[in-house]
């Protein structure tokens, strides 16, 4: 029953770890053999790149994912549920490209729109202990509270999101 169900409807697997071409092949076969129909593939950029070259590193990460996927038979980047279903019906694994952490945007809604045009379809607001101009990340380090760290979405985040998210 489960095999039939997974053949008929794509199971979306969890987030892929950062891959390089050397360790990707084994992971791809593990995913395929598990009958996963689609996976989330976040582009990860270190928090230390914020205010420096995070946007460039994100573009390079999108480029790397796109090149790996385009060279991998049986896998394709999808940008909608319909495309994911088509990939599944064609026996391919759909890749949902995303971004890990709002720090990759360089505090720009225009950059978010451009990443969308390149195929990114989701973004996590923060990454592990990495606050950004939009929102504060949860922290597990001492001190647990600092006066200058926001505890939720910032005023910049409220104004920026109200600006325009029309794609």
Backbone bond lengths (Angstrom), bond angles and torsions (degrees), N, CA, C in turn:
res aa  C-N    CA-C-N  psi(-1)  N-CA   C-N-CA  omega(-1)  CA-C   N-CA-C  phi
1 X - - - 1.445 - - 1.524 111.43 -
2 X 1.332 116.09 -46.16 1.472 120.14 -177.59 1.518 110.60 -65.77
3 X 1.330 118.33 -42.43 1.467 120.44 177.98 1.526 110.62 -60.84
4 X 1.328 117.72 -41.72 1.462 120.49 178.59 1.527 110.28 -63.74
5 X 1.328 116.68 -43.80 1.456 121.14 179.36 1.527 110.93 -60.78
6 X 1.340 117.09 -44.96 1.459 120.54 -179.76 1.520 112.36 -69.92
7 X 1.308 117.45 -23.92 1.462 120.90 174.87 1.519 110.41 -74.59
8 X 1.323 116.89 -35.65 1.462 121.52 -177.45 1.525 113.49 -81.86
9 X 1.320 117.16 -35.07 1.467 121.54 -175.43 1.520 110.16 -129.97
10 X 1.337 117.43 133.62 1.459 118.63 -178.01 1.529 113.01 -71.47
11 X 1.308 115.42 130.60 1.455 122.03 171.60 1.518 106.83 -87.64
12 X 1.322 117.24 127.47 1.459 120.68 179.27 1.516 107.93 -92.80
13 X 1.322 115.37 117.26 1.452 121.90 -179.35 1.509 110.81 -79.31
14 X 1.293 115.37 169.14 1.455 121.10 -179.75 1.512 112.35 -70.29
15 X 1.287 114.61 -171.20 1.452 122.71 -175.78 1.523 111.11 -71.87
16 X 1.324 116.37 131.28 1.457 121.11 175.20 1.522 109.77 -74.06
17 X 1.294 115.54 147.68 1.460 120.12 174.04 1.516 108.61 -77.82
18 X 1.300 116.36 166.72 1.454 119.89 177.28 1.516 108.06 -64.08
19 X 1.312 115.87 126.02 1.453 121.22 -178.89 1.510 111.09 -110.38
20 X 1.296 114.27 154.52 1.453 121.46 164.87 1.519 104.54 -118.50
21 X 1.293 116.97 165.74 1.457 118.79 -178.11 1.524 111.58 -61.33
22 X 1.328 118.37 -28.05 1.458 120.74 -177.44 1.530 112.88 -70.76
23 X 1.340 118.77 -31.57 1.467 119.11 -178.61 1.526 112.95 -107.57
24 X 1.323 117.78 5.26 1.452 120.41 -174.90 1.524 112.59 -76.88
25 X 1.318 118.43 -41.02 1.461 121.77 -172.86 1.518 112.25 -56.33
26 X 1.326 117.68 -48.27 1.460 120.81 -180.00 1.526 110.49 -61.04
27 X 1.312 117.95 -44.21 1.459 121.55 -179.46 1.527 110.99 -63.92
28 X 1.329 117.75 -39.26 1.451 121.07 179.20 1.525 110.62 -59.91
29 X 1.335 117.28 -45.96 1.467 119.90 -179.18 1.525 111.29 -66.53
30 X 1.329 117.56 -35.41 1.466 120.25 175.89 1.524 110.93 -63.00
31 X 1.322 116.99 -41.34 1.462 121.39 179.17 1.532 109.89 -64.95
32 X 1.319 115.80 -48.65 1.468 119.96 -178.29 1.521 111.30 -62.04
33 X 1.333 116.75 -43.67 1.461 120.16 -178.94 1.523 112.22 -66.70
34 X 1.335 117.59 -21.26 1.470 121.92 178.36 1.525 111.98 -84.64
35 X 1.329 117.01 1.99 1.467 123.84 179.11 1.531 112.13 63.92
36 X 1.316 116.66 30.19 1.457 121.44 175.29 1.523 107.42 -77.67
37 X 1.339 116.83 133.85 1.461 121.17 -177.07 1.512 113.71 -94.91
38 X 1.327 117.17 -23.32 1.463 120.99 -179.92 1.524 108.25 -156.23
39 X 1.334 115.60 154.84 1.457 121.01 179.42 1.522 109.87 -136.47
40 X 1.322 115.39 151.20 1.458 121.67 170.61 1.524 107.05 -86.35
41 X 1.332 117.07 130.78 1.469 120.39 178.38 1.525 108.10 -125.96
42 X 1.338 117.05 95.26 1.466 119.37 179.94 1.521 111.77 -81.55
43 X 1.310 115.84 140.22 1.463 121.52 171.34 1.524 105.68 -85.48
44 X 1.321 115.48 123.74 1.463 120.64 -177.47 1.526 109.98 -108.15
45 X 1.319 114.75 135.51 1.467 122.48 178.67 1.530 106.53 -131.95
46 X 1.321 117.86 134.48 1.474 119.46 -179.45 1.530 112.04 -59.54
47 X 1.313 115.54 144.09 1.462 120.97 178.51 1.530 111.55 -59.23
48 X 1.317 116.21 -30.16 1.464 120.27 -178.99 1.529 112.20 -63.94
49 X 1.330 117.89 -16.17 1.467 121.30 179.53 1.530 111.97 -80.54
50 X 1.347 116.30 -11.12 1.460 120.02 179.38 1.534 109.81 -57.86
51 X 1.308 116.26 137.48 1.472 124.53 -177.92 1.534 112.32 69.62
52 X 1.316 117.33 5.35 1.458 120.73 177.86 1.532 109.48 -119.12
53 X 1.332 116.44 -92.91 1.461 120.35 -176.16 1.528 113.14 -126.29
54 X 1.332 117.25 30.56 1.469 120.98 -177.68 1.526 112.11 -60.92
55 X 1.323 117.89 -40.06 1.471 120.47 -179.43 1.525 109.47 -64.90
56 X 1.322 117.66 -45.46 1.462 120.93 179.03 1.524 111.07 -62.34
57 X 1.328 117.17 -44.46 1.465 120.25 179.53 1.526 111.19 -63.59
58 X 1.316 117.12 -34.80 1.460 120.54 177.21 1.523 110.55 -67.00
59 X 1.330 116.92 -43.87 1.466 120.32 176.37 1.530 110.93 -59.47
60 X 1.315 116.53 -42.32 1.464 119.97 177.74 1.523 111.25 -64.75
61 X 1.341 117.39 -36.84 1.458 121.14 176.91 1.513 112.04 -66.14
62 X 1.338 117.11 -42.42 1.468 120.94 176.42 1.523 109.62 -61.38
63 X 1.324 116.57 -42.57 1.460 121.03 178.11 1.525 111.26 -60.49
64 X 1.335 116.92 -44.39 1.463 120.47 -179.68 1.527 111.72 -63.47
65 X 1.333 117.16 -46.62 1.463 120.57 178.50 1.527 110.03 -60.40
66 X 1.323 116.69 -45.41 1.464 121.10 -178.90 1.529 110.83 -60.49
67 X 1.324 117.52 -42.85 1.463 120.77 -179.97 1.528 111.50 -67.44
68 X 1.339 117.48 -42.89 1.463 120.45 179.04 1.523 110.14 -61.76
69 X 1.329 116.61 -47.45 1.467 120.63 -177.82 1.534 110.57 -65.22
70 X 1.326 117.63 -41.33 1.470 119.53 -177.94 1.530 112.03 -65.73
71 X 1.328 117.88 -25.34 1.466 121.42 178.69 1.521 112.66 -91.94
72 X 1.317 117.49 -1.61 1.455 121.07 -176.24 1.520 109.98 -103.90
73 X 1.307 115.63 109.06 1.463 120.10 176.87 1.529 108.49 -64.13
74 X 1.324 115.35 131.28 1.455 119.80 179.18 1.512 114.41 95.44
75 X 1.327 116.56 13.09 1.455 120.35 -179.40 1.519 108.55 -146.14
76 X 1.337 117.06 141.97 1.468 120.27 175.04 1.518 110.68 -151.77
77 X 1.329 115.01 150.63 1.461 120.39 176.26 1.525 107.69 -76.24
78 X 1.331 115.44 134.00 1.462 121.38 178.94 1.522 108.56 -121.36
79 X 1.322 115.51 149.83 1.465 119.58 -177.58 1.525 112.68 -122.85
80 X 1.330 116.62 6.73 1.468 119.93 178.49 1.528 108.95 -155.59
81 X 1.329 115.42 164.50 1.459 120.49 177.08 1.525 110.16 -62.73
82 X 1.322 116.36 -37.20 1.463 120.27 178.70 1.531 111.25 -62.51
83 X 1.336 116.81 -44.99 1.465 119.94 177.60 1.528 111.27 -64.32
84 X 1.327 116.98 -35.50 1.453 120.48 177.90 1.526 110.27 -63.77
85 X 1.316 116.93 -42.77 1.462 120.43 177.95 1.522 111.54 -64.60
86 X 1.338 117.21 -40.45 1.469 120.45 177.76 1.527 110.63 -62.76
87 X 1.321 116.98 -43.65 1.467 120.45 178.37 1.527 109.97 -60.59
88 X 1.322 116.33 -44.83 1.460 120.86 179.86 1.531 110.69 -61.82
89 X 1.329 116.86 -45.10 1.468 120.46 179.29 1.519 112.12 -64.26
90 X 1.337 116.85 -26.49 1.466 121.71 177.40 1.529 111.90 -87.47
91 X 1.340 116.91 3.16 1.454 121.08 179.32 1.519 114.17 78.65
92 X 1.313 117.07 21.15 1.455 121.50 -179.74 1.527 110.75 -109.91
93 X 1.320 115.76 158.28 1.460 122.03 175.74 1.522 107.36 -92.49
94 X 1.319 117.04 125.62 1.454 121.74 176.67 1.516 110.30 -82.48
95 X 1.320 116.65 138.84 1.460 122.11 178.64 1.520 108.32 -111.77
96 X 1.319 116.36 119.47 1.461 122.48 176.02 1.520 107.14 -95.85
97 X 1.311 116.25 105.73 1.460 123.16 -175.43 1.524 110.16 -78.62
98 X 1.321 116.26 132.78 1.452 120.04 -179.85 1.513 112.41 -142.24
99 X 1.323 114.74 -179.36 1.456 122.88 -177.00 1.518 108.83 -126.53
100 X 1.322 116.75 135.91 1.457 119.54 -179.28 1.520 110.13 -103.52
101 X 1.317 115.20 100.88 1.459 121.41 174.19 1.513 113.73 102.29
102 X 1.325 115.33 130.58 1.454 121.63 179.89 1.516 114.18 -64.53
103 X 1.332 117.30 -14.54 1.466 119.94 178.51 1.526 111.77 -63.82
104 X 1.343 118.03 -18.83 1.471 120.49 -179.12 1.524 112.74 -74.09
105 X 1.336 117.20 -10.22 1.463 121.06 -175.59 1.525 113.94 -86.63
106 X 1.315 117.50 -9.96 1.451 119.26 -177.07 1.516 112.30 60.62
107 X 1.343 117.21 32.06 1.465 123.87 179.65 1.522 112.27 57.03
108 X 1.333 117.33 38.88 1.459 121.06 -176.40 1.525 111.90 -135.58
109 X 1.317 116.07 122.05 1.460 120.63 174.92 1.530 109.87 -67.26
110 X 1.329 117.74 -31.71 1.472 121.14 177.86 1.529 110.53 -62.41
111 X 1.330 117.32 -38.66 1.464 120.35 177.39 1.528 109.54 -64.85
112 X 1.325 117.75 -40.27 1.462 121.15 176.26 1.531 110.09 -58.09
113 X 1.317 117.14 -45.54 1.471 119.96 179.14 1.526 111.21 -61.86
114 X 1.317 117.66 -38.54 1.469 120.98 179.28 1.528 111.15 -68.04
115 X 1.339 117.34 -39.85 1.461 119.68 175.81 1.531 110.23 -62.44
116 X 1.319 116.63 -37.53 1.467 120.87 176.32 1.530 109.77 -60.93
117 X 1.326 116.62 -43.60 1.467 119.66 -179.89 1.522 111.84 -65.48
118 X 1.333 117.34 -21.69 1.464 121.42 177.34 1.533 112.37 -89.22
119 X 1.334 116.95 0.39 1.458 119.96 174.97 1.510 116.27 112.13
120 X 1.324 118.80 -6.61 1.471 120.20 178.57 1.525 108.90 -67.77
121 X 1.327 116.61 132.50 1.458 119.91 -176.90 1.515 114.11 -123.16
122 X 1.311 117.63 -0.51 1.467 119.29 173.60 1.516 108.54 -153.82
123 X 1.332 114.49 158.34 1.462 121.37 176.83 1.518 107.84 -147.74
124 X 1.321 115.47 137.76 1.460 118.82 171.43 1.532 106.66 -85.60
125 X 1.302 116.75 141.30 1.464 119.84 -177.00 1.520 112.04 -62.93
126 X 1.322 115.87 -41.47 1.467 120.97 178.60 1.517 107.21 -131.76
127 X 1.300 115.70 166.58 1.459 120.05 167.20 1.517 106.27 -119.39
128 X 1.277 117.38 178.70 1.463 121.74 -172.39 1.528 112.10 -48.03
129 X 1.320 115.27 111.62 1.466 123.42 176.73 1.524 113.55 53.10
130 X 1.311 117.02 33.90 1.465 120.74 -177.90 1.524 109.44 -123.09
131 X 1.315 116.05 91.43 1.462 120.61 176.39 1.512 109.24 -72.28
132 X 1.313 116.05 163.53 1.460 121.29 178.06 1.528 107.54 -148.39
133 X 1.328 118.27 176.35 1.463 119.41 -177.07 1.533 114.21 -59.66
134 X 1.334 117.92 -18.66 1.459 121.96 -177.14 1.519 112.89 -82.89
135 X 1.353 115.04 -41.13 1.466 119.31 -169.36 1.526 110.33 -160.64
136 X 1.323 115.88 154.63 1.462 120.87 179.14 1.522 109.81 -91.24
137 X 1.319 115.22 140.66 1.463 121.22 177.10 1.520 109.54 -87.88
138 X 1.319 115.97 152.61 1.461 119.78 172.51 1.517 107.62 -67.80
139 X 1.295 116.41 146.13 1.459 120.00 -178.79 1.516 110.21 -128.44
140 X 1.312 115.16 146.46 1.463 119.98 176.74 1.517 110.70 -114.91
141 X 1.318 116.39 3.09 1.458 120.64 -179.47 1.520 110.84 -91.87
142 X 1.317 115.36 159.43 1.459 121.26 174.37 1.511 109.11 -81.45
143 X 1.288 122.98 149.10 1.462 123.69 -9.87 1.529 110.29 -74.71
144 X 1.294 115.88 154.95 1.454 120.17 -178.64 1.517 112.38 -74.16
145 X 1.321 117.03 -19.42 1.453 119.26 -179.38 1.518 109.90 -139.85
146 X 1.300 116.23 131.80 1.458 121.47 172.94 1.516 107.17 -127.61
147 X 1.321 117.09 144.18 1.459 120.81 -176.50 1.519 113.99 -61.34
148 X 1.311 118.98 -37.70 1.455 122.03 -172.45 1.530 114.60 -88.62
149 X 1.320 118.19 0.33 1.461 120.36 -178.83 1.527 108.59 -96.48
150 X 1.344 117.40 124.66 1.465 119.20 178.44 1.528 110.56 -66.76
151 X 1.319 116.13 154.63 1.455 120.42 -178.21 1.522 112.69 -104.96
152 X 1.316 117.70 1.02 1.460 120.55 177.81 1.524 107.47 -159.02
153 X 1.332 116.86 -156.12 1.456 119.66 178.47 1.532 108.96 -61.09
154 X 1.309 115.62 137.48 1.458 120.80 -176.65 1.529 110.71 -84.68
155 X 1.303 115.98 169.50 1.472 120.11 175.44 1.530 110.01 -60.37
156 X 1.322 116.58 -40.05 1.466 120.67 176.38 1.528 110.17 -58.44
157 X 1.331 116.68 -43.39 1.458 120.85 179.02 1.513 112.36 -63.04
158 X 1.332 117.16 -40.75 1.462 121.02 179.12 1.520 111.16 -64.97
159 X 1.324 117.05 -45.32 1.469 121.11 -179.21 1.520 110.47 -67.92
160 X 1.328 117.16 -44.01 1.460 121.27 -177.26 1.516 112.30 -65.13
161 X 1.339 117.10 -41.43 1.457 118.67 -179.16 1.516 111.16 -72.19
162 X 1.309 117.59 -28.53 1.459 120.43 177.94 1.529 110.78 -75.21
163 X 1.346 116.34 -24.76 1.456 122.22 -178.82 1.508 113.17 -52.89
164 X 1.338 114.64 -68.36 1.452 117.92 -177.10 1.508 110.58 -174.58
165 X 1.309 115.79 117.36 1.457 120.89 171.80 1.511 109.08 -117.14
166 X 1.319 117.09 25.49 1.461 119.33 177.39 1.501 109.46 -76.02
167 X 1.321 114.50 126.51 1.451 120.16 179.79 1.494 107.87 -105.99
